């Protein structure tokens, strides 16, 4: 994935560790302090006394990991709160124990243990933990909207979206391993970031087909686009793997991509667009070989040849061009269809 202006030269992102423990405060003050310091984005009503919450948070530029154990509570983010704080993030909650019921902008949702559910912080939500357990575990990841859209595709459908345990397993197993590892690290490497986003996107892609027609060409196209976007780093990515991942046949997959010139052409154009976006970051002059490896090209030479065929200039020339109205404007005329 393309790095940003805040990453280190060694391909890592700073990781800030923040903790909260209700035990650090008088019992009569703990809930209020939690509301003020950690849950200011919503109104929180504890459902169990005494109040207790333990949270370890790891903040990076593209992801914020929160690992929490605490009493059940009601989490309410009303429209007035949204208008006041302007937070614009996608939060993916893992229900490790217990369950939740919620109203997601008027939509009723239930997520049981092992499930994932998604909150779009730009929309109202009320989530209520079940009270069967006095302490419940939640592990959640926040993604800035731009980053979430890049990996997860269209975001409008995700508010209240639930991924069942049988589909969420690969992602949640990975998340629980991170819970053990990340608190001991000061940086987040690109491989971990990409793996986390990829596993999450794949879980959402697979869950999106749950109970829907697998032969709908428009649905197949959207699901395939999402899977392709998460798997561009695999140089062997092709129709067989995509069809298997989204649960369709190659014949149906080929039909869904007929209007954009075919599956292979779409993959090639998607890779080149990612490279072009990375080259457009002047503060991050990553070697062409590194970009080739990150986006599934066999070599730097193959990337350079294909980039020149597609955009009319080499990657080095594109990067060096100082006139945003020149080469880059010409390059923008060769995009491919999007999901």
Secondary structure, DSSP 8 states (H G I E B T S, - for coil): ----TTS-TTSEEE-EEEEEEGGGS-HHHHHHHHHHHT-TTSEEEESSSS--EEEEEEE-SS-EEEEEEE--EEEEE-HHHHHHH---EEEEEEE-SSEEEEEETTEEEEEETT-EEEEETTS-EEEEE-SSSSSEEEEEEEEEHHHHHHHH---TT-TT-EE-HHHHHHHHHHHHHHHHHGGG-SEEEHHHHHHHHHHHHHHHHHHHTTTS-TT-HHHHHHHHHHHHHHSTT-TT--HHHHHHHHT--HHHHHHHTGGGT-HHHHHHHHHHHHHHHHHT-TT----HHHHHHHTT-S-HHHHHHHHHHHHSS-HHHHHH---TTTHHHHHGGG-----
